Amino acid sequence: VRKSVMLLVRACRLSSFARVCRVPRRCYTTATVPEIESHALRSYLGSLFAKSSEISFPSHQHNNLQHTPSSCVARTTNPKINADYQFTQCFQLARSMNMPPGTVAQTLIDHLPSNKIIQQVSFSPPGFINISVRNDYLEDVVASLSSDGLPYPSLPSPPRPPIKVLVDYASPNMSKELHVGHLRSIVLGESLSRIQHYVGNEVERVSHVGDFGTPMGLVIAHAMDNNAPWLSSALASDGTYVPEHLPSPTELGALYAAAKARSKTDKLLDQRAIDFAAILQRAKRGELGDDPSHHAIYRAWLIICEASRRGFNKIFETLDVHVQERGESTYAPLLPDVVAELHAKGVSTLSEGAHCVFLQGFPTPLIIQKKDGSHLYATTDLAALRSRIEQGHKWIIYVTDDTQKQHFQMVIQTAQQAGWLDPAHVRVDHVMFGVVKGSDGKKLSSRDGSPATLNDLLTNAVREARKATMVSKSLTRSEVIEEASSVPSSSSDIVGVSTRAPSRLLDSNEADTDQPATSLGLGALKYYDLAQRSNDYIFSYDSMLAFKGNTAVYILYAYTRIRTLVKRASDQPHKQPAQRWVLDGIDTKQQERSLGLHLARFPEVVLSAQQGSKPSLICDYLFELASDFHSFYDEVKIIGSPRQSQRIHLCMAVANVLKKGMHLLGIQSVERM
């Protein structure tokens, strides 16, 4: 009874005021946790409380706290709370053990492992623990980020050994020109690949191009019927291609559109397309035979693939995308074995002569082989998935639009039933995205109603950025520059997209602006897409290039501002000696500490983006960091202040993180705007 009364009194005291526990620089306990350098701070704080929970309540298992400690600690967003983070699990722990939250909180505080990160902790009724980070830790973070030897924060080794990750993105169809819909897969897949590489994983980037199937057979048949000149001139007798005779991406796109239109009324063409596709499948299995017509079909296929490949690679190079082509035809030799194995294991059954996989929860089966013996898209995906797992990949990420959701659900479920995929050892994700729309709410299209080409979109983006980045003659001041009447207005080839460039607030150097405009236009386009997450969105050049808001322009402007500050400081006749940035309370502003804390959060944001396959989290982080910097820049004196050298170091750290964050999004920074 006495113990119960004492616990009740203690809980009441804790509920009436916040009990503060200051953690000294050296706190000796029986538990220790490895120290961190540039580390995911929130995960580290969560691991401290997980260890404290093990010591405080050894007879209770708290799975959430043990397996995902970062989810138990949240960043403080309420300015009235004088803390940096909060531990949020006191209520859950108290409920599971039938104890008051205050008692649980104080017990956890008393058993926190020794560390150099936490300055103080306090219980905040009704059920939170406030956490304040040490100033000297933030000083170390800024010092590491601003130094020339370590320009970017480096994450430690992942919690587990590096794994093999495969990102399947881009994946266009041969014989078709890249259109706006490919933008999202290309940009998102490239960013996911860069993020996975940054955290230390071994990343393989694959473009699973559609170089097989009926559409390819359709184009070849139509080209042969029309005696396309490149059929006889684009491929030399020695097997080399003649570049000037290869069809352009635009020509191939027009050829496909004409073949598609013709197939609606010409049923014979449809059947020939199916036959041609079957011939190509046999050719990749080494079963082409001696029929000259079959060799002509194969020759046409080689030409179309090479012409398409060159067009794709040109776009990839423009977007700074690095992906390896591995088309459907790669897996052609594996398809018969895949069908045979699925049938032998009872996963597939014969239905009206076709091999089908009937899955619970799906109204239609997954067809893996048609009655005529030809294979389908699903067969190729199953063969690719099995092959990738056999090659040791532990995480496979497919990046496609949301119309393929059911397809991948069925493929993944089939692989599990076949015993190829064990979710406990291999993670397979389908990262989906929505549609890019014009101002009319419809899919972004060209004036003739066909899908807008990606090349047109990129060209217009650079053109609009060039119009928006008219050069100021001043390096050190900002001006409002009205769009000059001498700049010709261009009409977009894309329906529903305004190309009017509004007035911009720009800081610039007098120099050639073509490269900055290209980087800015493409960067703004990528960022605008990634920031939309997986949703459909209305495309607008004005919104994309807006100076304020969550845009690449706003973030890159913060970066160029810092580059200007650094140059001004270095050009001073009487420069201050270099000083380490410290939070010593002497002329220290709250905005400085806010920036330092924000910089310390970068690794945890990257890890969250990596685990959730959400580059948009990095977009949000960079926008908040740029906003904090602009607030600091506007309210705190930098050049000419007694803390000039220290604040320049802080600004350099911000610039390095902005640059690294943009790089992870696939965006090139600019030194001037």
C-alpha positions in Angstrom: 0.0 0.0 0.0 2.8 2.4 0.9 4.5 1.8 -2.5 1.2 2.4 -4.3 0.6 5.7 -2.4 4.2 6.9 -3.1 3.8 6.1 -6.8 0.5 8.0 -6.9 2.0 11.1 -5.1 4.9 11.1 -7.5 2.6 10.9 -10.5 0.6 13.8 -9.2 3.7 15.9 -8.7 4.8 15.1 -12.2 1.3 16.0 -13.6 1.4 19.4 -11.8 4.6 20.6 -13.3 7.2 19.5 -15.8 10.1 17.8 -14.0 13.3 18.7 -15.8 16.3 16.4 -15.8 19.5 17.9 -17.1 21.9 15.4 -18.6 25.5 16.2 -17.8 28.2 16.0 -20.4 29.3 12.7 -18.8 26.6 10.6 -17.3 27.8 7.2 -16.1 25.3 4.4 -16.2 25.5 0.6 -16.8 24.0 1.1 -20.3 25.9 2.6 -23.2 24.9 3.3 -26.8 27.4 3.9 -29.6 28.0 7.6 -30.2 27.0 9.1 -33.5 28.6 11.7 -35.8 26.6 12.8 -38.7 23.7 10.4 -38.0 20.0 10.2 -38.2 19.3 12.2 -35.1 15.6 11.1 -34.6 16.5 7.4 -35.0 19.4 7.8 -32.5 17.1 9.5 -29.9 14.6 6.8 -30.4 17.2 4.1 -29.8 18.2 5.8 -26.5 14.6 5.5 -25.3 14.4 1.9 -26.6 17.4 1.0 -24.5 16.0 2.8 -21.5 12.8 0.9 -21.9 14.7 -2.4 -22.0 16.4 -1.5 -18.7 13.3 0.1 -17.0 10.8 -2.5 -18.0 12.6 -5.7 -18.9 9.5 -7.9 -18.6 7.6 -6.0 -21.2 8.1 -6.2 -24.9 7.5 -3.0 -26.8 7.7 -4.0 -30.5 7.2 -0.5 -32.0 9.9 1.0 -29.8 12.3 -1.8 -30.5 11.8 -2.2 -34.3 11.1 1.4 -35.4 12.5 3.7 -32.7 12.5 6.7 -35.0 8.7 6.6 -35.1 8.5 7.0 -31.3 10.3 10.4 -31.5 8.7 13.4 -33.2 10.1 16.8 -34.1 8.6 19.6 -32.1 6.5 22.0 -34.2 4.7 24.0 -31.6 6.8 27.1 -30.8 5.3 27.3 -27.3 7.1 24.0 -26.4 10.7 24.8 -25.5 12.2 21.6 -26.9 13.6 20.2 -30.1 12.0 16.7 -30.1 9.4 14.8 -28.1 9.1 11.1 -27.1 5.5 10.2 -27.8 5.1 6.7 -26.5 4.5 7.3 -22.7 0.7 6.8 -23.1 1.1 3.5 -24.9 3.7 2.2 -22.4 1.6 3.3 -19.5 -1.5 1.6 -20.8 0.3 -1.7 -21.4 1.7 -1.7 -17.9 -1.2 -0.1 -16.1 0.9 2.7 -14.7 0.6 6.5 -14.7 2.3 8.2 -17.8 4.3 10.4 -15.5 5.8 7.5 -13.7 6.7 5.8 -16.9 8.2 9.0 -18.2 10.4 9.6 -15.2 11.5 6.0 -15.1 12.6 6.3 -18.7 14.4 9.5 -18.0 16.3 8.0 -15.1 17.6 5.1 -17.2 18.6 7.0 -20.3 22.0 5.8 -21.5 25.0 8.0 -21.5 25.3 10.2 -24.6 26.7 13.5 -25.9 23.5 14.5 -27.7 20.8 15.3 -25.2 21.0 18.6 -23.2 17.9 18.1 -21.1 14.7 16.1 -20.9 11.5 16.9 -19.2 8.1 15.3 -18.7 5.3 17.3 -20.3 1.8 16.3 -19.2 -0.3 14.5 -20.2 2.2 12.0 -21.8 5.2 13.4 -23.6 8.9 13.7 -22.9 10.5 16.9 -24.2 14.0 16.6 -25.5 16.5 19.4 -26.1 19.7 18.7 -28.1 23.1 19.9 -26.9 24.4 23.1 -28.5 27.9 21.6 -28.9 26.5 18.8 -30.9 24.9 21.3 -33.3 28.2 23.2 -33.5 29.9 19.9 -34.5 27.3 19.3 -37.2 27.8 22.8 -38.7 31.6 22.5 -38.5 31.6 19.2 -40.4 29.2 20.5 -43.0 31.0 23.8 -43.7 34.5 22.4 -43.9 36.2 22.0 -47.3 37.3 18.5 -46.5 33.7 17.3 -45.9 31.4 19.3 -48.2 28.4 17.1 -47.5 27.1 15.3 -44.5 27.9 11.6 -44.7 25.6 9.0 -43.3 27.1 6.2 -41.3 26.8 2.6 -42.5 23.2 1.5 -42.7 21.8 -0.3 -39.6 22.4 -3.5 -41.5 25.0 -4.4 -44.1 24.5 -2.7 -47.5 22.1 -4.6 -49.7 21.6 -5.0 -53.4 18.8 -2.8 -54.6 17.3 -2.8 -58.1 15.3 0.2 -59.3 13.2 -0.5 -62.5 12.2 2.8 -64.0 11.8 4.8 -67.3 11.0 1.6 -69.2 9.6 3.1 -72.5 8.4 1.1 -75.4 10.6 0.9 -78.5 9.2 2.5 -81.6 7.5 5.2 -79.6 8.7 8.7 -78.8 9.0 9.5 -75.1 6.0 11.4 -73.9 5.1 13.5 -70.8 4.0 10.4 -68.9 7.5 9.1 -68.9 8.8 12.1 -67.1 7.4 11.0 -63.8 8.9 7.5 -63.9 12.3 8.8 -65.1 12.6 11.6 -62.5 11.2 9.6 -59.6 13.3 6.5 -60.4 16.5 8.4 -60.8 16.0 10.2 -57.4 15.2 6.9 -55.7 18.4 5.4 -57.1 20.5 8.3 -55.9 19.0 8.2 -52.4 19.6 4.4 -52.2 23.2 4.9 -53.3 23.7 7.7 -50.8 22.7 5.6 -47.8 25.3 3.0 -48.8 23.4 0.4 -50.8 24.5 -1.2 -54.0 22.1 0.1 -56.6 21.3 -1.3 -60.1 19.3 1.0 -62.3 17.3 -0.8 -65.0 15.1 0.4 -67.8 12.9 -2.6 -68.7 12.1 -1.4 -72.2 9.2 -2.8 -74.2 11.1 -4.2 -77.2 8.8 -7.2 -77.7 5.1 -7.9 -78.2 2.4 -7.0 -80.6 3.0 -3.3 -80.8 6.5 -3.9 -82.1 5.1 -6.5 -84.6 2.5 -3.9 -85.7 5.1 -1.2 -86.5 7.3 -3.6 -88.4 4.4 -4.9 -90.5 3.2 -1.4 -91.3 6.8 -0.3 -92.2 7.3 -3.2 -94.5 3.9 -2.6 -96.2 5.0 1.0 -96.9 8.5 0.1 -98.0 10.1 2.4 -95.4 13.5 3.4 -96.9 15.4 2.9 -93.6 14.6 -0.9 -93.8 17.3 -1.3 -96.4 19.7 1.5 -95.7 20.0 1.9 -91.9 21.8 -1.4 -91.2 25.0 -2.1 -93.1 26.0 -5.6 -94.2 28.8 -5.7 -91.5 26.1 -5.2 -88.8 26.9 -1.5 -88.1 24.2 1.1 -88.1 24.2 4.1 -90.5 23.1 7.0 -88.2 21.9 9.3 -91.0 19.6 6.6 -92.3 18.1 5.7 -88.9 14.5 6.9 -88.4 14.1 9.7 -85.9 12.0 9.3 -82.7 9.4 11.6 -84.3 9.2 9.4 -87.4 8.9 6.3 -85.3 6.1 7.9 -83.3 4.2 8.9 -86.4 4.7 5.4 -87.8 3.3 3.8 -84.7 0.3 6.1 -84.7 -0.4 5.3 -88.4 -0.1 1.6 -87.8 -2.4 1.8 -84.7 -5.0 3.7 -86.7 -4.8 1.2 -89.6 -5.1 -1.8 -87.3 -8.6 -0.7 -86.2 -10.0 -1.6 -89.7 -7.4 -4.0 -91.0 -7.8 -7.3 -89.1 -5.2 -8.9 -91.3 -2.6 -6.4 -90.1 -3.5 -7.3 -86.5 -2.9 -11.0 -87.1 0.4 -10.3 -88.9 1.5 -8.2 -85.9 0.9 -11.1 -83.6 2.8 -13.5 -86.0 5.7 -11.1 -86.2 5.9 -10.8 -82.4 6.0 -14.6 -82.1 8.8 -14.7 -84.7 10.8 -12.2 -82.7 10.3 -14.2 -79.5 11.7 -17.3 -81.3 14.6 -15.3 -82.7 15.7 -14.3 -79.2 15.7 -18.0 -78.2 17.9 -18.8 -81.1 15.1 -20.3 -83.2 15.0 -17.8 -86.1 15.5 -20.5 -88.8 16.4 -19.9 -92.5 13.3 -18.2 -93.7 14.5 -14.9 -95.4 11.3 -13.1 -94.4 12.0 -13.9 -90.7 15.5 -12.5 -91.0 14.0 -9.3 -92.6 11.6 -9.0 -89.6 14.5 -9.4 -87.2 16.6 -6.9 -89.1 13.7 -4.3 -89.0 13.5 -5.0 -85.2 17.2 -4.3 -84.7 16.9 -1.0 -86.6 13.9 0.2 -84.7 15.5 -0.7 -81.3 18.7 1.2 -82.2 16.8 4.3 -83.4 14.6 4.3 -80.3 17.6 3.7 -78.1 19.5 6.7 -79.5 16.4 8.9 -79.0 16.0 7.7 -75.4 19.6 8.1 -74.5 19.6 11.7 -75.8 16.7 12.5 -73.4 18.4 10.6 -70.5 21.6 12.6 -71.1 19.7 15.9 -71.0 18.1 14.9 -67.7 21.4 13.6 -66.3 19.8 10.1 -65.9 22.0 7.0 -65.7 20.0 3.9 -66.4 20.9 0.6 -68.0 18.7 -0.8 -70.7 17.5 -4.3 -70.2 14.5 -5.0 -72.4 11.8 -7.7 -72.3 13.7 -9.6 -75.0 16.5 -10.2 -72.4 14.3 -12.7 -70.7 12.9 -14.5 -73.8 15.1 -17.6 -73.2 13.6 -17.9 -69.7 9.9 -17.8 -70.6 9.3 -21.5 -71.4 10.9 -22.5 -68.2 8.8 -20.0 -66.2 5.6 -21.3 -67.6 6.7 -25.0 -67.1 7.7 -24.4 -63.5 4.5 -22.5 -62.6 2.4 -25.3 -64.1 4.5 -28.1 -62.4 4.0 -26.4 -59.0 0.2 -26.1 -59.6 0.3 -22.3 -59.6 -1.0 -22.1 -63.1 -3.8 -24.1 -64.8 -4.9 -24.6 -68.3 -8.1 -22.7 -69.2 -9.3 -22.9 -72.8 -5.8 -23.8 -73.9 -4.1 -20.9 -72.2 -1.9 -21.1 -69.1 -3.6 -18.9 -66.4 -2.9 -18.1 -62.8 -6.1 -17.6 -60.8 -5.5 -15.5 -57.7 -7.9 -14.8 -54.8 -9.3 -11.3 -54.8 -8.9 -10.7 -58.6 -11.8 -11.1 -61.0 -9.6 -12.1 -64.0 -6.7 -14.5 -64.2 -3.1 -13.6 -64.9 -2.4 -15.1 -68.4 1.2 -16.2 -68.8 0.9 -18.1 -72.1 -1.8 -17.8 -74.7 -3.4 -20.7 -76.6 -1.1 -20.2 -79.6 2.0 -20.5 -77.4 3.0 -16.8 -77.3 4.0 -15.2 -74.0 2.7 -12.0 -72.5 3.9 -9.0 -70.5 3.2 -10.8 -67.2 5.4 -13.7 -68.3 8.3 -11.4 -68.9 7.8 -9.6 -65.6 7.7 -13.0 -63.7 10.9 -14.1 -65.5 12.6 -10.8 -64.7 11.5 -10.9 -61.0 12.7 -14.5 -60.6 16.0 -13.6 -62.2 16.6 -10.6 -60.1 15.9 -12.5 -56.9 18.3 -15.2 -58.0 21.0 -12.6 -58.6 20.8 -11.6 -54.9 18.7 -8.4 -55.0 17.1 -7.8 -51.6 15.0 -4.8 -52.6 13.3 -4.4 -56.0 11.5 -1.2 -56.8 9.1 -0.8 -59.7 8.3 2.8 -60.7 5.3 3.0 -63.0 2.0 4.8 -63.2 -0.9 3.7 -61.0 -2.8 2.0 -63.9 -0.4 -1.0 -63.4 -1.3 -1.4 -59.8 -3.3 -4.6 -60.2 -0.8 -6.1 -62.7 2.1 -5.8 -60.2 -0.1 -7.1 -57.3 -0.8 -10.2 -59.4 2.8 -10.7 -60.5 4.1 -10.3 -56.9 1.5 -12.7 -55.5 2.2 -15.3 -58.2 6.0 -15.1 -57.4 5.1 -15.7 -53.7 3.0 -18.7 -54.5 5.7 -20.1 -56.7 8.2 -19.9 -53.8 10.5 -17.4 -55.6 9.7 -14.5 -53.5 9.9 -14.6 -49.7 8.8 -11.2 -48.3 10.8 -11.9 -45.1 14.0 -11.8 -47.1 13.3 -9.8 -50.3 11.3 -6.5 -50.4 9.4 -5.7 -53.6 7.7 -2.3 -53.9 5.6 -0.8 -56.6 6.0 3.0 -56.4 3.1 4.5 -58.3 2.3 8.0 -59.6 -0.6 9.7 -61.2 -1.3 11.7 -64.3 0.2 15.1 -65.5 -2.8 17.2 -66.6 -3.2 20.5 -68.4 -5.2 23.5 -67.1 -8.3 21.8 -68.7 -8.0 18.9 -66.3 -7.2 16.4 -69.0 -4.0 14.5 -69.8 -1.3 16.9 -71.0 -1.4 16.6 -74.8 -0.2 18.3 -78.0 -2.5 20.4 -80.2 -3.5 17.4 -82.3 -4.7 15.5 -79.3 -1.8 13.1 -79.1 0.3 12.8 -75.9 2.7 15.7 -75.5 6.2 14.6 -76.2 8.8 14.8 -73.4 11.2 16.5 -75.7 8.7 19.4 -76.3 8.1 19.7 -72.5 11.8 19.9 -71.8 12.4 22.4 -74.6 9.6 24.6 -73.4 10.8 24.4 -69.8 14.3 25.7 -70.7 12.8 28.4 -72.9 10.5 29.6 -70.1 13.4 29.5 -67.6 15.6 31.6 -70.0 12.8 34.2 -70.2 12.5 34.2 -66.4 16.3 34.6 -65.8 17.0 37.9 -67.4 20.4 39.0 -66.1 20.9 41.8 -63.5 24.2 43.7 -63.7 24.5 43.7 -59.9 26.1 40.8 -58.0 25.2 42.1 -54.6 21.7 43.5 -54.9 18.3 42.2 -55.9 16.0 43.7 -58.5 12.6 43.2 -59.8 13.0 42.7 -63.5 10.0 43.1 -65.6 9.8 40.9 -68.7 11.3 42.9 -71.5 9.2 43.7 -74.5 12.2 42.7 -76.6 11.9 39.1 -75.4 9.8 37.3 -78.0 6.8 35.4 -76.5 6.7 31.8 -77.6 3.6 29.7 -78.1 3.7 26.4 -76.4 3.1 23.3 -78.5 1.4 21.8 -75.4 -2.3 22.4 -74.8 -3.4 23.9 -71.5 0.0 25.2 -70.4 0.6 28.9 -70.0 4.0 30.1 -71.1 3.8 33.7 -69.9 6.8 34.5 -67.7 5.8 36.7 -64.7 8.1 39.3 -63.1 10.9 37.7 -61.1 13.1 38.8 -58.2 16.6 37.8 -59.3 20.1 38.0 -58.0 22.6 37.6 -60.9 26.0 38.1 -62.3 26.6 39.6 -65.7 27.5 36.5 -67.7 26.1 34.1 -70.2 22.8 32.7 -68.9 22.2 29.8 -71.3 23.6 27.1 -69.0 22.0 28.4 -65.8 18.7 28.7 -67.7 19.0 25.1 -68.8 19.8 23.9 -65.3 17.1 26.0 -63.8 14.4 24.9 -66.3 15.1 21.2 -66.1 15.6 21.4 -62.3 12.4 23.3 -61.8 10.6 20.7 -63.9 12.0 17.8 -61.9 11.4 19.4 -58.6 7.8 20.4 -59.5 7.1 16.8 -60.4 8.7 15.2 -57.3 7.1 17.6 -54.9 3.6 16.4 -56.1 4.2 13.0 -54.5 2.2 10.3 -56.2 -0.8 12.5 -57.0 -2.3 13.7 -60.3 -1.4 17.4 -60.8 -2.1 20.3 -63.0 1.1 21.4 -64.9 1.9 25.0 -65.1 5.2 26.8 -66.1 4.2 29.8 -64.0 3.8 27.6 -60.9 6.9 25.6 -61.7 9.1 28.8 -62.0 7.4 30.7 -59.1 9.8 32.6 -57.0 8.0 31.9 -53.8 6.7 28.6 -52.4 7.9 25.0 -52.6 9.8 25.3 -55.9 13.3 24.7 -57.1 13.6 28.4 -58.0 13.0 29.3 -54.3 15.5 26.8 -53.0 18.2 27.5 -55.7 17.8 31.2 -54.9 18.7 30.5 -51.3 21.8 28.7 -52.5 22.9 31.5 -54.9 22.3 34.0 -52.1 24.8 32.1 -50.0 27.3 31.9 -52.8 27.0 35.7 -53.1 27.6 36.2 -49.4 30.7 34.0 -49.4 32.1 35.9 -52.3 31.4 39.3 -50.7 33.0 38.1 -47.4 36.1 36.8 -49.3 36.5 40.1 -51.3 36.6 42.3 -48.1 39.9 44.2 -47.7 40.0 43.4 -44.0 38.7 39.9 -43.6 37.9 38.5 -40.2 39.9 35.4 -39.2 38.1 32.1 -39.6 36.0 31.2 -36.6 34.1 28.1 -35.6 30.4 28.7 -35.4 29.3 28.5 -31.7 26.2 29.0 -29.8 27.7 30.8 -26.8 24.9 33.3 -26.2 27.0 36.3 -27.2 25.0 38.0 -30.0 23.6 34.6 -30.9 20.2 34.7 -32.5 17.5 32.1 -32.3 17.4 31.8 -36.1 21.0 30.6 -35.9 20.2 27.7 -33.6 17.1 26.9 -35.7 19.3 26.6 -38.8 21.8 24.4 -37.0 19.1 22.0 -35.7 17.5 21.9 -39.2 20.9 20.9 -40.7 21.2 18.1 -38.1 17.9 16.7 -39.4 19.1 16.1 -42.9 20.3 12.4 -42.5 17.0 11.4 -40.8 15.0 12.9 -43.6 17.1 11.1 -46.2 16.6 7.8 -44.4 12.8 8.4 -44.2 12.8 9.1 -47.9 14.8 6.0 -48.6 12.6 3.7 -46.4 9.4 5.1 -47.8 10.6 5.6 -51.4 9.4 9.2 -51.1 11.8 11.9 -52.5 9.0 14.4 -51.7 10.2 14.3 -48.1 13.5 15.8 -49.2 11.6 18.4 -51.2 9.7 19.4 -48.1 12.9 19.5 -46.0 14.8 21.6 -48.5 11.8 24.1 -48.7 11.8 24.4 -44.9 15.6 24.8 -44.8 15.5 27.5 -47.5 12.7 29.3 -45.7 14.7 29.2 -42.4 17.7 30.6 -44.3 15.7 33.4 -45.9 14.3 34.3 -42.5 17.8 34.3 -41.0 19.1 36.4 -44.0 16.4 39.0 -43.7 16.5 39.4 -39.9 20.1 38.8 -38.9 23.1 40.9 -39.9 25.8 38.8 -41.5 28.3 40.9 -43.4 29.9 43.4 -41.0 28.7 41.8 -37.8 31.1 40.7 -35.0 30.0 37.1 -35.8 30.5 37.5 -39.5 33.0 34.6 -39.9 30.9 32.3 -37.8 27.7 33.1 -39.6 29.4 32.6 -43.0 30.4 29.1 -41.8 26.8 28.5 -40.9 25.6 29.7 -44.3 28.2 27.5 -46.1 26.8 24.5 -44.2 23.3 25.4 -45.4 24.6 25.7 -49.0 26.3 22.3 -48.9 23.1 20.6 -47.6 20.9 22.4 -50.2 23.3 21.3 -52.9 23.4 17.7 -51.7 19.7 17.6 -51.3 19.1 18.9 -54.8 21.6 16.4 -56.1 19.6 13.5 -54.5 16.6 14.9 -56.4 18.6 14.8 -59.7 18.8 18.6 -59.8 22.0 20.5 -60.7 22.6 23.6 -58.6 23.4 27.0 -60.2 26.0 29.5 -58.9 24.0 32.5 -60.1 20.5 33.4 -61.1 
